Amino acid sequence: MRFTLVGTGTTVPDADRGPAGFLVEAGGARILVDGGTGTIGRLARFGVDARELDAGVYSHRHVDHCGDLVPLLFTMRVGPDKPRRRDYPIWAGSGFQHFFDGLHGVYGSWIQPESWKVRISELRLDGPDSADLPGGVRLDTLPAVHSAGALHLSFTGPSGYRVVFSGDTGPSEALALLAAGADVLVTECAVATTDQWNSHLAPDDVAAIVAAARPKRVVLTHLYPMVDPEECLRVVRAVGIPVERGEDGQVLEG
């Protein structure tokens, strides 16, 4: 399984880092995970035609994680050289169908043509859930400490290689549970100090989760400008687990 960091930034404009977006590849299938503004273009930069994606998974409905959903479905609809003929399945937390219905009310057949359908499978927000994704990938989820139907996501490939993505979250025992023993934990570290709204992680929060979960490797993403990357790395590295800041285009594979 390959897990590509398509976007490791935030909604703050950054020439080198786009908003959250990731690509899971296994068994010949390509699965988009999240996708903020500009994801389609960054996928193309990494040699992936978004019109050929096999499925999508969303950690939650905030715009910096799903802002390219409408452009994605639009390009699948209008691409004259590669017209899509197969459904596009999406897995996301409860409430995503209502969210999509609102988008469909605005854009109509431009994002939901008659020749294929967007098929949404909703995942529980009150406990664990799971799904079998294309390519033999197993998705396991637990609720995140955030809003807009937020979930922690765990992807296990056919080889057993497992990548856990925090999504957006405040301090979360569920994330530590889901990430226990994972090959890689890809986690946000969005704030420099304790978040007063309890909806994002600071370096000390990440370190506590890593200490509890003991993944083999940690990759930090979603750092807002107030976060000092080196300080964040120093704090998390003290736990004794290899940690790095993720880069757009970086590939995790196993």
C-alpha positions, 0 to 999 in steps of 0.5 A: 500500500502506498499513502501519498501526502498530497496536501500537508498544509492548512487553509492559510495560503502556502506555495509549498503546501496545500490543504489536507489531502492524501492518496491511498493506492493498493491492488490497482485502486486509488482512493482519495482521502480528504481534499481541500482546495487545489487537490486536483491540480496537486494530484496531476503534479504527482501523475494522478488523473483525478477523473480515474479515482476509484473512491473517496474517504473524508475525515470531516466536512470542513472546507480545507478537507473537502473543498475540492469535492465539487471540482472533483465531481465536475471534472469527472462529469465533463472530461470529454476524453475520458468520460466516466461510466462507473459510480464513485463511492464515498465513505464519511461520517454521518451527515455527509449525505445531507451535506452532499444533498445540499451541494446537489441542490446547488449544482444538480447534474454537474456533480451527479450525472445520470450515467453514474452516481455518487454513492455515499456510505456513512460511518458512525460518529458514536463508536467504531466502524469499518468498511472494505475499500477498493484494492483490498484496503480495510478502513477502521474509524473512531470518532474524533474530537472535532465537529462536522462529522469528524473521524479518525481513519485507519487504513490497512493494506493487503500486506498488513501495512497500516497508516492512521490519519488523525483528521482534525481533532482535539486531544483524543483517547480514541486516536491513541487507541486506533493508532496503537502499533500502527506503522505510521501515524499521520497527525495534525499539530495545528496549534502551538499551545492548548487549544481553548476550543479543544478542537486541535492538537498542540505538540504536548498533545501529540506527544501524549498520544504518541506515548500511549499509542507507540506507532513505529513512525510519526508524520506531522501535518496541518501546522498553522503558522503559529506553530514552530515546526522544530519545537513541535518535532523536539517535543514529540521526538522526546517520546522516543518514536521517529518523527518528521514533518510531512511534505507534499508529495511524500510517499509512505509505503509498505 
